[in-house]
Amino acid sequence: MYIRMNENNLFLATFGSGSSRRSIKGNFDSFQEDFINAKLDGYREEAGMYLRLVYIRTEQRKLLKKLERQILQRKKSIYNSLSDSIRDTMRLTYEECTRISGKSAFTEIQKKLKTKIESSKNTMFKEAKDKMLKQFSDLQTWILEEIDTKMKSALRVALQQIPDDVTDLPDVQEEIDMMKRCCEDLDLKIFF
């Protein structure tokens, strides 16, 4: 029971709507707030670079909003996958039980369900857990691909507009370091 509560707390901390640094939403909010803001202040005088940074920040915000919506949808699916998997394993037995009638129907249904649970318990919960972990892994991969693809595209569009005489591109090392910390906080193995 302790392990399940601990995993549930981790799930809630990661996918909760709060703004803690352990939650995905909290990291997105922090990333949105910090990313490029310092750079924007430094380039206010230089209109061309400032507008490019505003464009990149706008694209980043749109991406993060899209990711939040998708993560919320997938979170529901992941959270429900455990009970869905168990239900699917038990489906045939449930259907058999619906056809049982008579005076001893309750006892017979109870016996059939107990037998199925006993025979399946070693594999049923492991399969459910494996499906849930696969969905988590797929979600992580999808998030990384979305961020990589969309931000590269936004940067490519913004940087293609830079005139040849511009040599002072913004330094984004601080933002990369912040992303690494956020990923470490969420136990995501993105940066090697």
MDTraj code that builds the backbone (N, CA, C; nanometers):
import mdtraj as md
import numpy as np

residues = "MET TYR ILE ARG MET ASN GLU ASN ASN LEU PHE LEU ALA THR PHE GLY SER GLY SER SER ARG ARG SER ILE LYS GLY ASN PHE ASP SER PHE GLN GLU ASP PHE ILE ASN ALA LYS LEU ASP GLY TYR ARG GLU GLU ALA GLY MET TYR LEU ARG LEU VAL TYR ILE ARG THR GLU GLN ARG LYS LEU LEU LYS LYS LEU GLU ARG GLN ILE LEU GLN ARG LYS LYS SER ILE TYR ASN SER LEU SER ASP SER ILE ARG ASP THR MET ARG LEU THR TYR GLU GLU CYS THR ARG ILE SER GLY LYS SER ALA PHE THR GLU ILE GLN LYS LYS LEU LYS THR LYS ILE GLU SER SER LYS ASN THR MET PHE LYS GLU ALA LYS ASP LYS MET LEU LYS GLN PHE SER ASP LEU GLN THR TRP ILE LEU GLU GLU ILE ASP THR LYS MET LYS SER ALA LEU ARG VAL ALA LEU GLN GLN ILE PRO ASP ASP VAL THR ASP LEU PRO ASP VAL GLN GLU GLU ILE ASP MET MET LYS ARG CYS CYS GLU ASP LEU ASP LEU LYS ILE PHE PHE".split()
xyz = np.array([
    [0.0822, -0.1189, 0.0000],
    [0.0000, 0.0000, 0.0000],
    [0.0868, 0.1256, 0.0000],
    [0.1976, 0.1242, 0.0766],
    [0.2870, 0.2403, 0.0830],
    [0.3448, 0.2710, -0.0540],
    [0.3824, 0.1667, -0.1262],
    [0.4410, 0.1876, -0.2587],
    [0.3387, 0.2518, -0.3511],
    [0.2152, 0.2024, -0.3499],
    [0.1118, 0.2589, -0.4356],
    [0.0857, 0.4054, -0.4006],
    [0.0786, 0.4380, -0.2725],
    [0.0562, 0.5760, -0.2317],
    [0.1733, 0.6636, -0.2747],
    [0.2947, 0.6124, -0.2610],
    [0.4131, 0.6868, -0.3003],
    [0.4117, 0.7122, -0.4514],
    [0.3768, 0.6090, -0.5306],
    [0.3691, 0.6249, -0.6757],
    [0.2577, 0.7209, -0.7132],
    [0.1446, 0.7136, -0.6422],
    [0.0337, 0.8041, -0.6691],
    [0.0748, 0.9480, -0.6383],
    [0.1463, 0.9683, -0.5272],
    [0.1943, 1.1021, -0.4937],
    [0.2905, 1.1538, -0.6002],
    [0.3779, 1.0669, -0.6501],
    [0.4702, 1.1053, -0.7565],
    [0.3926, 1.1426, -0.8819],
    [0.2911, 1.0616, -0.9156],
    [0.2073, 1.0894, -1.0319],
    [0.1410, 1.2261, -1.0167],
    [0.0811, 1.2507, -0.8993],
    [0.0129, 1.3772, -0.8757],
    [0.1109, 1.4946, -0.8754],
    [0.2294, 1.4729, -0.8181],
    [0.3293, 1.5802, -0.8156],
    [0.3769, 1.6136, -0.9563],
    [0.3916, 1.5123, -1.0397],
    [0.4404, 1.5335, -1.1754],
    [0.3338, 1.5953, -1.2645],
    [0.2104, 1.5442, -1.2567],
    [0.1049, 1.5889, -1.3466],
    [0.0058, 1.6849, -1.2820],
    [0.0265, 1.7188, -1.1573],
    [-0.0672, 1.8064, -1.0882],
    [-0.0721, 1.9447, -1.1497],
    [-0.1740, 2.0192, -1.1118],
    [-0.1909, 2.1527, -1.1688],
    [-0.1134, 2.2582, -1.0907],
    [-0.0483, 2.2196, -0.9827],
    [0.0293, 2.3141, -0.9028],
    [0.1521, 2.3627, -0.9771],
    [0.2193, 2.4556, -0.9164],
    [0.3354, 2.5127, -0.9842],
    [0.4656, 2.4724, -0.9170],
    [0.4696, 2.3549, -0.8554],
    [0.5940, 2.3106, -0.7930],
    [0.6948, 2.2740, -0.9013],
    [0.8213, 2.2775, -0.8656],
    [0.9260, 2.2471, -0.9637],
    [0.9264, 2.1002, -1.0033],
    [0.8571, 2.0147, -0.9277],
    [0.8488, 1.8726, -0.9618],
    [0.7416, 1.8465, -1.0668],
    [0.6500, 1.9418, -1.0859],
    [0.5412, 1.9196, -1.1806],
    [0.5816, 1.9673, -1.3196],
    [0.5234, 1.9033, -1.4186],
    [0.5492, 1.9435, -1.5571],
    [0.4993, 2.0861, -1.5783],
    [0.3794, 2.1156, -1.5284],
    [0.3242, 2.2501, -1.5445],
    [0.4138, 2.3543, -1.4785],
    [0.4632, 2.3260, -1.3590],
    [0.5516, 2.4193, -1.2910],
    [0.6782, 2.4464, -1.3702],
    [0.7334, 2.3414, -1.4298],
    [0.8534, 2.3596, -1.5112],
    [0.8226, 2.4370, -1.6387],
    [0.7074, 2.4099, -1.7005],
    [0.6687, 2.4863, -1.8192],
    [0.6524, 2.6344, -1.7840],
    [0.5839, 2.6622, -1.6723],
    [0.5630, 2.8012, -1.6314],
    [0.6960, 2.8711, -1.6064],
    [0.7851, 2.8036, -1.5358],
    [0.9161, 2.8604, -1.5064],
    [0.9948, 2.8839, -1.6352],
    [0.9910, 2.7863, -1.7238],
    [1.0633, 2.7970, -1.8499],
    [1.0090, 2.9134, -1.9328],
    [0.8764, 2.9254, -1.9404],
    [0.8160, 3.0340, -2.0164],
    [0.8541, 3.1700, -1.9588],
    [0.8534, 3.1795, -1.8279],
    [0.8817, 3.3065, -1.7620],
    [1.0268, 3.3486, -1.7828],
    [1.1191, 3.2546, -1.7730],
    [1.2615, 3.2871, -1.7778],
    [1.3199, 3.2909, -1.9185],
    [1.2680, 3.2086, -2.0075],
    [1.3278, 3.1931, -2.1396],
    [1.3177, 3.3237, -2.2179],
    [1.4266, 3.3728, -2.2584],
    [1.4419, 3.4892, -2.3453],
    [1.4109, 3.6226, -2.2765],
    [1.3376, 3.6260, -2.1637],
    [1.3025, 3.7536, -2.1011],
    [1.4255, 3.8409, -2.0766],
    [1.5307, 3.7818, -2.0236],
    [1.6526, 3.8600, -1.9996],
    [1.7127, 3.9065, -2.1320],
    [1.7038, 3.8212, -2.2316],
    [1.7585, 3.8568, -2.3628],
    [1.6787, 3.9702, -2.4262],
    [1.5463, 3.9685, -2.4073],
    [1.4623, 4.0736, -2.4654],
    [1.5029, 4.2104, -2.4133],
    [1.5279, 4.2183, -2.2840],
    [1.5679, 4.3457, -2.2258],
    [1.6982, 4.3953, -2.2866],
    [1.7917, 4.3059, -2.3133],
    [1.9207, 4.3436, -2.3688],
    [1.9139, 4.3883, -2.5138],
    [1.8105, 4.3471, -2.5861],
    [1.8017, 4.3784, -2.7291],
    [1.6895, 4.4768, -2.7627],
    [1.6331, 4.5447, -2.6643],
    [1.5232, 4.6388, -2.6907],
    [1.5656, 4.7492, -2.7896],
    [1.6888, 4.7892, -2.7820],
    [1.7377, 4.8965, -2.8696],
    [1.7532, 4.8475, -3.0138],
    [1.7793, 4.7213, -3.0295],
    [1.8043, 4.6633, -3.1628],
    [1.6751, 4.5969, -3.2108],
    [1.5961, 4.6704, -3.2864],
    [1.4602, 4.6290, -3.3230],
    [1.4560, 4.4940, -3.3938],
    [1.5469, 4.4708, -3.4880],
    [1.5448, 4.3453, -3.5640],
    [1.5625, 4.2233, -3.4749],
    [1.6606, 4.2285, -3.3870],
    [1.6865, 4.1149, -3.2976],
    [1.5745, 4.1028, -3.1947],
    [1.5268, 4.2145, -3.1459],
    [1.4185, 4.2131, -3.0474],
    [1.2947, 4.1439, -3.1058],
    [1.2576, 4.1779, -3.2269],
    [1.1397, 4.1172, -3.2906],
    [1.1591, 3.9675, -3.3138],
    [1.2797, 3.9279, -3.3482],
    [1.3071, 3.7848, -3.3659],
    [1.2896, 3.7094, -3.2331],
    [1.3411, 3.7698, -3.1253],
    [1.3267, 3.7072, -2.9939],
    [1.1804, 3.7021, -2.9498],
    [1.1042, 3.8060, -2.9807],
    [0.9615, 3.8050, -2.9496],
    [0.8930, 3.6923, -3.0274],
    [0.9288, 3.6771, -3.1536],
    [0.8713, 3.5687, -3.2347],
    [0.9048, 3.4321, -3.1739],
    [1.0303, 3.4124, -3.1372],
    [1.0716, 3.2839, -3.0778],
    [0.9952, 3.2596, -2.9486],
    [0.9834, 3.3625, -2.8642],
    [0.9104, 3.3465, -2.7384],
    [0.7622, 3.3161, -2.7642],
    [0.7036, 3.3805, -2.8637],
    [0.5628, 3.3542, -2.8975],
    [0.5447, 3.2105, -2.9439],
    [0.6339, 3.1642, -3.0298],
    [0.6262, 3.0258, -3.0772],
    [0.6458, 2.9273, -2.9620],
    [0.7359, 2.9622, -2.8728],
    [0.7603, 2.8765, -2.7556],
    [0.6363, 2.8699, -2.6686],
    [0.5699, 2.9820, -2.6451],
    [0.4480, 2.9832, -2.5632],
    [0.3373, 2.9016, -2.6288],
    [0.3219, 2.9170, -2.7601],
    [0.2199, 2.8378, -2.8306],
    [0.2490, 2.6886, -2.8167],
    [0.3751, 2.6524, -2.8320],
    [0.4144, 2.5120, -2.8191],
    [0.3858, 2.4603, -2.6788],
    [0.4233, 2.5355, -2.5773],
    [0.4026, 2.4902, -2.4403],
    [0.2543, 2.4790, -2.4064],
    [0.1705, 2.5670, -2.4579],
    [0.0250, 2.5553, -2.4365],
    [-0.0274, 2.4283, -2.5033],
    [0.0197, 2.4015, -2.6244],
    [-0.0214, 2.2790, -2.6944],
    [0.0235, 2.1560, -2.6150],
    [0.1469, 2.1588, -2.5669],
    [0.1980, 2.0466, -2.4887],
    [0.1159, 2.0271, -2.3612],
    [0.0807, 2.1362, -2.2949],
    [0.0001, 2.1251, -2.1726],
    [-0.1333, 2.0565, -2.2011],
    [-0.1995, 2.0960, -2.3111],
    [-0.3285, 2.0343, -2.3457],
    [-0.3112, 1.8855, -2.3752],
    [-0.2102, 1.8534, -2.4541],
    [-0.1865, 1.7138, -2.4904],
    [-0.1477, 1.6302, -2.3684],
    [-0.0642, 1.6867, -2.2828],
    [-0.0220, 1.6143, -2.1616],
    [-0.1431, 1.5884, -2.0730],
    [-0.2318, 1.6853, -2.0617],
    [-0.3522, 1.6666, -1.9804],
    [-0.4369, 1.5516, -2.0356],
    [-0.4542, 1.5483, -2.1667],
    [-0.5315, 1.4392, -2.2281],
    [-0.4626, 1.3046, -2.2057],
    [-0.3341, 1.3012, -2.2275],
    [-0.2610, 1.1754, -2.2098],
    [-0.2532, 1.1352, -2.0634],
    [-0.2475, 1.2334, -1.9740],
    [-0.2457, 1.2047, -1.8307],
    [-0.3709, 1.1276, -1.7918],
    [-0.4848, 1.1718, -1.8413],
    [-0.6103, 1.1023, -1.8129],
    [-0.6053, 0.9592, -1.8643],
    [-0.5549, 0.9434, -1.9840],
    [-0.5450, 0.8099, -2.0431],
    [-0.4503, 0.7209, -1.9629],
    [-0.3361, 0.7759, -1.9231],
    [-0.2389, 0.6990, -1.8447],
    [-0.2981, 0.6614, -1.7098],
    [-0.3624, 0.7574, -1.6461],
    [-0.4195, 0.7336, -1.5132],
    [-0.5273, 0.6245, -1.5196],
    [-0.6056, 0.6240, -1.6279],
    [-0.7134, 0.5253, -1.6429],
    [-0.6644, 0.3922, -1.6998],
    [-0.5431, 0.3885, -1.7511],
    [-0.4952, 0.2672, -1.8185],
    [-0.4865, 0.1474, -1.7250],
    [-0.4578, 0.1702, -1.5987],
    [-0.4474, 0.0601, -1.5039],
    [-0.5818, -0.0120, -1.4899],
    [-0.6867, 0.0636, -1.4617],
    [-0.8185, -0.0003, -1.4475],
    [-0.8693, -0.0531, -1.5808],
    [-0.8387, 0.0162, -1.6908],
    [-0.8809, -0.0319, -1.8228],
    [-0.8160, -0.1658, -1.8554],
    [-0.6882, -0.1793, -1.8234],
    [-0.6162, -0.3037, -1.8512],
    [-0.6729, -0.4196, -1.7701],
    [-0.7012, -0.3938, -1.6438],
    [-0.7588, -0.4983, -1.5582],
    [-0.8980, -0.5355, -1.6081],
    [-0.9767, -0.4356, -1.6447],
    [-1.1104, -0.4615, -1.6988],
    [-1.1026, -0.5470, -1.8257],
    [-1.0078, -0.5153, -1.9136],
    [-0.9923, -0.5929, -2.0364],
    [-0.9548, -0.7382, -2.0071],
    [-0.8689, -0.7575, -1.9074],
    [-0.8302, -0.8932, -1.8690],
    [-0.9507, -0.9701, -1.8153],
    [-1.0369, -0.9028, -1.7444],
    [-1.1517, -0.9668, -1.6795],
    [-1.2766, -0.9709, -1.7690],
    [-1.2730, -0.9074, -1.8841],
    [-1.3917, -0.8900, -1.9691],
    [-1.4660, -1.0217, -1.9970],
    [-1.3951, -1.1238, -2.0436],
    [-1.4619, -1.2505, -2.0760],
    [-1.5298, -1.3112, -1.9534],
    [-1.4652, -1.3004, -1.8402],
    [-1.5240, -1.3527, -1.7170],
    [-1.6481, -1.2724, -1.6797],
    [-1.6428, -1.1410, -1.6951],
    [-1.7600, -1.0583, -1.6687],
    [-1.8762, -1.1006, -1.7587],
    [-1.8456, -1.1225, -1.8876],
    [-1.9497, -1.1632, -1.9822],
    [-2.0086, -1.2993, -1.9451],
    [-1.9223, -1.3914, -1.9042],
    [-1.9719, -1.5221, -1.8602],
    [-2.0630, -1.5066, -1.7387],
    [-2.0262, -1.4196, -1.6479],
    [-2.1043, -1.3988, -1.5256],
    [-2.2426, -1.3397, -1.5551],
    [-2.2538, -1.2601, -1.6607],
    [-2.3845, -1.2017, -1.6930],
    [-2.4840, -1.3077, -1.7387],
    [-2.4334, -1.4203, -1.7858],
    [-2.5222, -1.5277, -1.8333],
    [-2.5623, -1.6244, -1.7220],
    [-2.5085, -1.6080, -1.6049],
    [-2.5404, -1.6968, -1.4920],
    [-2.6696, -1.6489, -1.4263],
    [-2.7588, -1.7419, -1.4034],
    [-2.8845, -1.7067, -1.3354],
    [-2.9247, -1.8229, -1.2445],
    [-3.0251, -1.8006, -1.1660],
    [-3.0729, -1.9047, -1.0766],
    [-3.0503, -1.8684, -0.9314],
    [-3.0889, -1.9631, -0.8458],
    [-3.0814, -1.9399, -0.7013],
    [-2.9384, -1.9185, -0.6521],
    [-2.8459, -1.9938, -0.7035],
    [-2.7072, -1.9838, -0.6556],
    [-2.6208, -1.8970, -0.7474],
    [-2.6835, -1.8074, -0.8232],
    [-2.6114, -1.7236, -0.9194],
    [-2.5050, -1.6382, -0.8509],
    [-2.5404, -1.5760, -0.7391],
    [-2.4448, -1.4881, -0.6707],
    [-2.3203, -1.5650, -0.6286],
    [-2.3391, -1.6824, -0.5719],
    [-2.2269, -1.7644, -0.5264],
    [-2.1428, -1.8095, -0.6446],
    [-2.2093, -1.8487, -0.7520],
    [-2.1367, -1.8955, -0.8710],
    [-2.0580, -1.7801, -0.9358],
    [-2.1183, -1.6633, -0.9419],
    [-2.0494, -1.5452, -0.9978],
    [-1.9283, -1.5112, -0.9119],
    [-1.9484, -1.5134, -0.7828],
    [-1.8404, -1.4834, -0.6893],
    [-1.7248, -1.5818, -0.7073],
    [-1.7578, -1.7075, -0.7214],
    [-1.6567, -1.8129, -0.7382],
    [-1.5813, -1.7937, -0.8698],
    [-1.6547, -1.7642, -0.9785],
    [-1.5933, -1.7455, -1.1098],
    [-1.4976, -1.6258, -1.1086],
    [-1.5407, -1.5144, -1.0487],
    [-1.4567, -1.3946, -1.0416],
    [-1.3319, -1.4208, -0.9574],
    [-1.3502, -1.4865, -0.8443],
    [-1.2372, -1.5168, -0.7567],
    [-1.1365, -1.6070, -0.8279],
    [-1.1856, -1.7076, -0.8995],
    [-1.0976, -1.7987, -0.9736],
    [-1.0176, -1.7229, -1.0796],
    [-1.0858, -1.6352, -1.1530],
    [-1.0181, -1.5584, -1.2579],
    [-0.9127, -1.4648, -1.1970],
    [-0.9469, -1.3988, -1.0896],
    [-0.8515, -1.3078, -1.0248],
    [-0.7305, -1.3857, -0.9743],
    [-0.7549, -1.4989, -0.9104],
    [-0.6449, -1.5818, -0.8590],
    [-0.5551, -1.6302, -0.9721],
    [-0.6148, -1.6709, -1.0827],
    [-0.5339, -1.7249, -1.1926],
    [-0.4608, -1.6147, -1.2706],
    [-0.5106, -1.4940, -1.2627],
    [-0.4538, -1.3849, -1.3429],
    [-0.3723, -1.2844, -1.2630],
    [-0.3804, -1.2887, -1.1307],
    [-0.3239, -1.1800, -1.0520],
    [-0.1746, -1.1587, -1.0738],
    [-0.1005, -1.2661, -1.0976],
    [0.0445, -1.2496, -1.1169],
    [0.0779, -1.1778, -1.2467],
    [-0.0027, -1.1980, -1.3486],
    [0.0264, -1.1353, -1.4782],
    [-0.0573, -1.0112, -1.5029],
    [-0.1804, -1.0107, -1.4525],
    [-0.2733, -0.9013, -1.4807],
    [-0.2173, -0.7665, -1.4345],
    [-0.1676, -0.7576, -1.3136],
    [-0.1184, -0.6307, -1.2610],
    [0.0156, -0.5921, -1.3234],
    [0.0976, -0.6911, -1.3539],
    [0.2250, -0.6626, -1.4203],
    [0.2007, -0.6072, -1.5611],
    [0.1073, -0.6690, -1.6339],
    [0.0745, -0.6198, -1.7672],
    [0.0173, -0.4787, -1.7620],
    [-0.0696, -0.4536, -1.6645],
    [-0.1278, -0.3199, -1.6488],
    [-0.0184, -0.2172, -1.6206],
    [0.0739, -0.2520, -1.5308],
    [0.1850, -0.1618, -1.4972],
    [0.2733, -0.1384, -1.6201],
    [0.3023, -0.2452, -1.6955],
    [0.3864, -0.2317, -1.8144],
    [0.3215, -0.1412, -1.9191],
    [0.1896, -0.1534, -1.9370],
    [0.1188, -0.0671, -2.0322],
    [0.1266, 0.0789, -1.9874],
    [0.1109, 0.0995, -1.8582],
    [0.1170, 0.2352, -1.8043],
    [0.2567, 0.2945, -1.8233],
    [0.3598, 0.2171, -1.7938],
    [0.4974, 0.2651, -1.8110],
    [0.5292, 0.2926, -1.9575],
    [0.4753, 0.2119, -2.0464],
    [0.4962, 0.2344, -2.1905],
    [0.4328, 0.3670, -2.2318],
    [0.3130, 0.3933, -2.1795],
    [0.2481, 0.5206, -2.2113],
    [0.3291, 0.6390, -2.1584],
    [0.3857, 0.6257, -2.0389],
    [0.4732, 0.7304, -1.9857],
    [0.5934, 0.7510, -2.0775],
    [0.6541, 0.6425, -2.1184],
    [0.7705, 0.6500, -2.2065],
    [0.7339, 0.7146, -2.3402],
    [0.6200, 0.6740, -2.3959],
    [0.5743, 0.7328, -2.5222],
    [0.5481, 0.8821, -2.5064],
    [0.4908, 0.9207, -2.3938],
    [0.4645, 1.0624, -2.3682],
    [0.5951, 1.1406, -2.3606],
    [0.6924, 1.0863, -2.2918],
    [0.8224, 1.1527, -2.2798],
    [0.8858, 1.1695, -2.4169],
    [0.8845, 1.0645, -2.4967],
    [0.9421, 1.0703, -2.6310],
    [0.8695, 1.1743, -2.7157],
    [0.7372, 1.1734, -2.7074],
    [0.6575, 1.2685, -2.7855],
    [0.6893, 1.4126, -2.7461],
    [0.6990, 1.4400, -2.6152],
    [0.7298, 1.5753, -2.5688],
    [0.8643, 1.6211, -2.6244],
    [0.9631, 1.5341, -2.6151],
    [1.0970, 1.5697, -2.6651],
    [1.0950, 1.5982, -2.8143],
    [1.0258, 1.5129, -2.8898],
    [1.0189, 1.5318, -3.0349],
    [0.9464, 1.6612, -3.0708],
    [0.8367, 1.6901, -3.0005],
    [0.7608, 1.8126, -3.0266],
    [0.8454, 1.9364, -2.9979],
    [0.9106, 1.9370, -2.8831],
    [0.9939, 2.0527, -2.8476],
    [1.1066, 2.0683, -2.9490],
    [1.1731, 1.9593, -2.9797],
    [1.2846, 1.9634, -3.0736],
    [1.2399, 2.0142, -3.2110],
    [1.1350, 1.9546, -3.2643],
    [1.0888, 1.9893, -3.3988],
    [1.0379, 2.1326, -3.4063],
    [0.9484, 2.1685, -3.3151],
    [0.8837, 2.3006, -3.3218],
    [0.9812, 2.4139, -3.2904],
    [1.0672, 2.3946, -3.1910],
    [1.1598, 2.5023, -3.1572],
    [1.2688, 2.5176, -3.2633],
    [1.3139, 2.4067, -3.3207],
    [1.4107, 2.4185, -3.4310],
    [1.3489, 2.4938, -3.5473],
    [1.2242, 2.4649, -3.5760],
    [1.1549, 2.5332, -3.6851],
    [1.1426, 2.6829, -3.6556],
    [1.1026, 2.7179, -3.5336],
    [1.0895, 2.8592, -3.4968],
    [1.2243, 2.9300, -3.5034],
    [1.3288, 2.8652, -3.4531],
    [1.4625, 2.9254, -3.4586],
    [1.5096, 2.9413, -3.6025],
    [1.4813, 2.8395, -3.6838],
    [1.5224, 2.8467, -3.8249],
    [1.4548, 2.9653, -3.8937],
    [1.3247, 2.9830, -3.8730],
    [1.2526, 3.0946, -3.9338],
    [1.3084, 3.2270, -3.8828],
    [1.3289, 3.2379, -3.7513],
    [1.3789, 3.3629, -3.6944],
    [1.5201, 3.3941, -3.7423],
    [1.6048, 3.2929, -3.7470],
    [1.7445, 3.3172, -3.7833],
    [1.7636, 3.3371, -3.9332],
    [1.6742, 3.2866, -4.0147],
    [1.6849, 3.3094, -4.1591],
    [1.6585, 3.4551, -4.1940],
    [1.5951, 3.5248, -4.1055],
    [1.5619, 3.6651, -4.1292],
    [1.6730, 3.7602, -4.0859],
    [1.7805, 3.7066, -4.0311],
    [1.8890, 3.7919, -3.9817],
    [1.9751, 3.8385, -4.0991],
    [1.9976, 3.9698, -4.1089],
    [2.0844, 4.0212, -4.2159],
    [2.2284, 3.9723, -4.1973],
    [2.3038, 3.9706, -4.3064],
    [2.4413, 3.9205, -4.3049],
    [2.5329, 3.9992, -4.2120],
    [2.5024, 4.1263, -4.1882],
    [2.5921, 4.2084, -4.1072],
    [2.5718, 4.1905, -3.9562],
    [2.4733, 4.1096, -3.9155],
    [2.4503, 4.0873, -3.7730],
    [2.5403, 3.9737, -3.7260],
    [2.6227, 4.0027, -3.6278],
    [2.7146, 3.9008, -3.5765],
    [2.6889, 3.8690, -3.4301],
    [2.6081, 3.9491, -3.3639],
    [2.5864, 3.9330, -3.2202],
    [2.4561, 3.8569, -3.1943],
    [2.4625, 3.7241, -3.2038],
    [2.3448, 3.6420, -3.1761],
    [2.3322, 3.6216, -3.0256],
    [2.2091, 3.6018, -2.9773],
    [2.1921, 3.5868, -2.8327],
    [2.2572, 3.4586, -2.7819],
    [2.3126, 3.4672, -2.6609],
    [2.3695, 3.3504, -2.5945],
    [2.2566, 3.2820, -2.5174],
    [2.2307, 3.1566, -2.5488],
    [2.1194, 3.0841, -2.4857],
    [2.1696, 2.9756, -2.3900],
    [2.2952, 2.9836, -2.3493],
    [2.3505, 2.8815, -2.2610],
    [2.2760, 2.8754, -2.1280],
    [2.2364, 2.9910, -2.0736],
    [2.1613, 2.9920, -1.9474],
    [2.0305, 2.9158, -1.9620],
    [1.9622, 2.9348, -2.0741],
    [1.8354, 2.8671, -2.0977],
    [1.8563, 2.7166, -2.1131],
    [1.9647, 2.6783, -2.1786],
    [1.9954, 2.5359, -2.1933],
    [2.0223, 2.4755, -2.0549],
    [2.0981, 2.5458, -1.9731],
    [2.1253, 2.4979, -1.8365],
    [1.9968, 2.4854, -1.7562],
    [1.9063, 2.5835, -1.7715],
    [1.7795, 2.5775, -1.7008],
    [1.6972, 2.4566, -1.7478],
    [1.6950, 2.4311, -1.8785],
    [1.6234, 2.3141, -1.9313],
    [1.6820, 2.1854, -1.8737],
    [1.8139, 2.1796, -1.8622],
    [1.8775, 2.0609, -1.8048],
    [1.8328, 2.0406, -1.6601],
    [1.8299, 2.1501, -1.5829],
    [1.7855, 2.1401, -1.4429],
    [1.6400, 2.0959, -1.4345],
    [1.5560, 2.1527, -1.5188],
    [1.4133, 2.1142, -1.5190],
    [1.3979, 1.9661, -1.5526],
    [1.4713, 1.9195, -1.6503],
    [1.4641, 1.7782, -1.6886],
    [1.5148, 1.6889, -1.5766],
    [1.6206, 1.7325, -1.5091],
    [1.6718, 1.6555, -1.3949],
    [1.5692, 1.6511, -1.2828],
    [1.5020, 1.7646, -1.2569],
    [1.3980, 1.7686, -1.1533],
    [1.2855, 1.6715, -1.1832],
    [1.2542, 1.6534, -1.3114],
    [1.1464, 1.5630, -1.3528],
    [1.1973, 1.4223, -1.3820],
    [1.3250, 1.3989, -1.3564],
    [1.3882, 1.2692, -1.3837],
    [1.3753, 1.2287, -1.5304],
    [1.3822, 1.3253, -1.6194],
    [1.3812, 1.2977, -1.7631],
    [1.5251, 1.2887, -1.8108],
    [1.5577, 1.1840, -1.8805],
    [1.6945, 1.1610, -1.9276],
    [1.7065, 1.2131, -2.0708],
    [1.7074, 1.3459, -2.0842],
    [1.7130, 1.4083, -2.2160],
    [1.8554, 1.4461, -2.2526],
    [1.9240, 1.5083, -2.1569],
    [2.0604, 1.5527, -2.1805],
    [2.1556, 1.4478, -2.1255],
    [2.2484, 1.4071, -2.2066],
    [2.3423, 1.3039, -2.1637],
    [2.4775, 1.3608, -2.1342],
])
top = md.Topology()
chain = top.add_chain()
for i, resn in enumerate(residues, 1):
    res = top.add_residue(resn, chain, resSeq=i)
    for name in ("N", "CA", "C"):
        top.add_atom(name, md.element.get_by_symbol(name[0]), res)
traj = md.Trajectory(xyz[None], top)
